[in-house]
Amino acid sequence: MGVEGIGASVARKEDKRFLTGKGRYTDDMSVPGMKYAFFVRSPYAHAKIKSIDMSAAKDMPGVIGILEGKQLQADAIGNIICGWMIHSKDGSPMNMGVWRPLAHETVRYVGDAVAIVVADSLGEARDAAEAVVVDYDVLPAVTEAVKALEPGQPQLHPEAPNNLIFDWQIGDGAATDKAIADAAHVTEITLRNNRLAPNPMEPRATLGIYDSAEDHYTCYTTSQNPHVARLVMSAFYNVAPENKLRVIAPDVGGGFGSKIYIYPEEIVCLWASKKTGVPVKWTCDRTEAFLTDAHGRDHVSTVKMAFDKDNRIIGLKVDTIANLGAYMSLFSSAVPTYLYATLLSGQYAIPAIHANVRTVYTNTVPVDAYRGAGRPEATYLLERTMETAARELGVSPAELRRQNFVRTFPYQTPVIMNYDAGDYEASLEAAMASADWNGFAARKAEAARRGKKRGIGMSCYIEACGIAPSAAVGSLGAGVGLWESAEVRVNAVGTIEVMTGSHSHGQGHETTFAQLVADRLGVPIDSVNIVHGDTDKVQMGMGTYGSRSGAVGMSAVVKALDKVEAKAKKIAAHLMEADESDIVIENGELKVAGTDKTLPWFQVALAAYTAHNLPAGMEPGLKEGAFYDPSNFTFPAGCYICEVEVDPETGVTDIIQFVAADDFGNIINPMIVEGQVHGGIAQGIGQALLENVHYDPQNGQLITASYMDYAMPRADDLPSFTLSHQNTPCPSNPLGIKGCGEAGAIGSPPALMNAITDAIGNNSLTMPATPQKVWAALNAAN
Amino acid sequence: MYATNYHRASSVQDAVKLQAGADEGKYLSGGMTLIATMKQRLASPSDLVDLRHIPDLKGISGNGKSVRIGAAVTHFDVASSAELKAVCPAICDLAHHIGDPHVRHMGTIGGSVANNDPAADYPAALLALDAIVVTNAREIKAADFFTGLFETALEDGEMIVAITFDAPQRAAYAKFRNPASRYAMTGVFVARRDNGDVRVAVTGAGADGVFRHSGMEATLAANWSPDALAGIAVDPSNLMADIHASSEYRANLVKVMAKRAVAAS
């Protein structure tokens, strides 16, 4: 490895502009004549719209236009769709209700958009929005998925009787039932995976620009996948054909999944720009973000895990009810099915698994992928169950896991996934050694002398990343392929631009992708620019989510680099009168192996562009593109251990240590990987200890609509993390990368909850383990 | 935020006149609650009269026994005042744990006291220290000043000029923060005077705002030690309940924070 190549902790190139406040985000964009939008939103969780009266608002100062859903429908702008078809176990397709970008018949959650006001200033737009009179016929609301399935509850969509979207299953029910019947021991538990708000630092924003001279649209937006946004807006929402719609996602300040989806605001601002004749910018405020960004998780599951007399798992049966909110968001159907139940084998060899998943409409904001997306839910379920089983069976939780680990690869689980490589015991042992697991009893006794209750817990997670093989996901219902594309453009002086369909919104691609190029060509990373986030600059792409940019996005760059190198070698061989097979690329030079003949990289690039002396028949230029479609998912895995002290007087949990031992395959930049793990663990600890979206069950009002009530993790809530890697290279992609973006958020919640329940001796605790809940559980246990 | 007129008052008289002359004038003294509320469009005063630059409202003075804190003194200045530390370190410690550094450099004691947020820290200190709220018109004992949630004895147009109190023999404040907002979910200020009088004032927990707990006061007057509170039962019936803390949990916190305050005093 060179100082800037693969494996080097190179400082992030993009940080100079971020840390000096010079990032360029959507809200920083300004174009001549630009005006400001404010959305009129439903204050009710469920209501019929009787009328919308804009007469007073239209005459307010600065108002340019006020538009409502009827006009949107008249202009044939499409309804918002879910892009992944799931069929119920009876073979029927999912029951998708209508999601209008601007509701004009029914509103179904607090924050549902009803009208857009465009005005000279944001303040004037907001003033006028307050003067729009919407007459609502308020209906009863239901916010909890389990309740929404019960008879007599409010019905959200006529397409979905009993609010049931689909009733899906995976695995072998009969074999699983038999395993449970034959079991020496069955561990049963009911678990709730709490609902989270994603909270990227940058709230969503969009700027819609219609150019009447060209009949062309430009959309600046906070997106993790601008090409997908363009595709969906063209193909499904009828905004404009793709060649007349440019989507730009400039600097984006965090996404965590919530910026994958195409929301009403992008569509409406583009349309409103044409209707009003002015560019229209909308920027979400924080409460609007709580109300309208797609939330994550919100599962209730019952679990039965069957063991034989030797404590081997012989069956796992899961029944899950997942809340999808008021409408089906873009990938909402995939999250509690193929991103969740396919991971229910965990790190364990389980011969029989069956999962049943019902997804449900409720009067809450849509739920979709949030960092981990299905895999945290699977891991939480499995790892709390394993810990519970170990306690019931009276065996060490480490030993129970060790005994059931998958040890030979490839390993075909009963739930689709084929694990390609891993060494679960290596991470378990590394984590236990790092945490001094064996010294815990002494530490617990010492804490007890101070009046504190100390506990320790572990979690062994696996995730499926690098999503995904296109044909495989297509056969499971995905509406898109999940390959990635790249183009490597060598300029005439040898500097390089890499156009990638991956999108960086905090991941550091401008550094890591450049490191890959530097490693291959031996050029400084300063001579490599990574271009992303603009459909006019980058040929095509599927974006960044599911820890896919390294495994899939970089693999596309590798394929393009292969082609660039091959052509460069041909040119160099021709110029140095050598055989092409003798040319090697090292330290920014092309050399004839075994001789002192060399050509600097830039000279070969220049030769490609001057084209004065190229091999016969060769095209000028040095630019190559590639599409990479993965052959399998990747399977990062690891073991997390958390040790806590609980103050029995207050119920406050203090995290004493947090150990993460991960297998991410090969690593491009260890520092950036550490940062990803740190952030992921912080979000996982947030879920386990602090964060919870709370809707008033009576009226569907969002109680946690600001940081006054939604508890985000802060630096002083977190310990220093102890990290290590036990990497087994991924065999299915050229770089051996597995991905690291979601692991921290996936592996950490059960480790923390297992530690707290160990400390307090009450296993009924639910996330988030707030001081109040821990105190109550502690008193209930005693 | 709706449009509003901003005035910077140069004197107490000037401020009173500006406020009286406005349609719906509001005093601004840091604005750590008011500005946020206005930005949410939940408050819309026609005029803001900024008190932070009035010389008479600034400064901390004392004679080693009694103390006067100007209403426009920031939390940071209270936290870092050597004069206050010498006579009542508990109030410095309290101020040091309000909000974050930005808030502590903008927010003022007068603003906080006038707002009487049920989760604010200062009301507990004032009540426990038997402080006097000095206004442009009169002097009001803390016990008479805080009248309910966000309610005070201040008349329309009346403004706080200073807070005064006598140094306690021992005092301390223990706060349990709300996990989200980090306001006091329960805060207890304990103080004992030279004459043996004890006051225990609780903020963040009472359904009607700050209150004194007479049972703990009597117990501590007899025996100033954390262990003395072991047998005390705090009645949850008049305590707040919300998604973060039930009234039973708050009742527990009142007792635990009182014990910790006594231990720290």
Interface residues (C-beta under 8 A of the other chain):
Chain A: G123 R126 D127 E130 T287 E649 T650 G651 L690 H694 I703 T704 Y707 M708 D709 Y710 A711 M712 T770 P771 Q772 W775 A776
Chain B: M1 Y2 A3 Q40 R41 F176 P179 A180 S181 I243 H244 A245 S246 Y249 N252 L253 V256
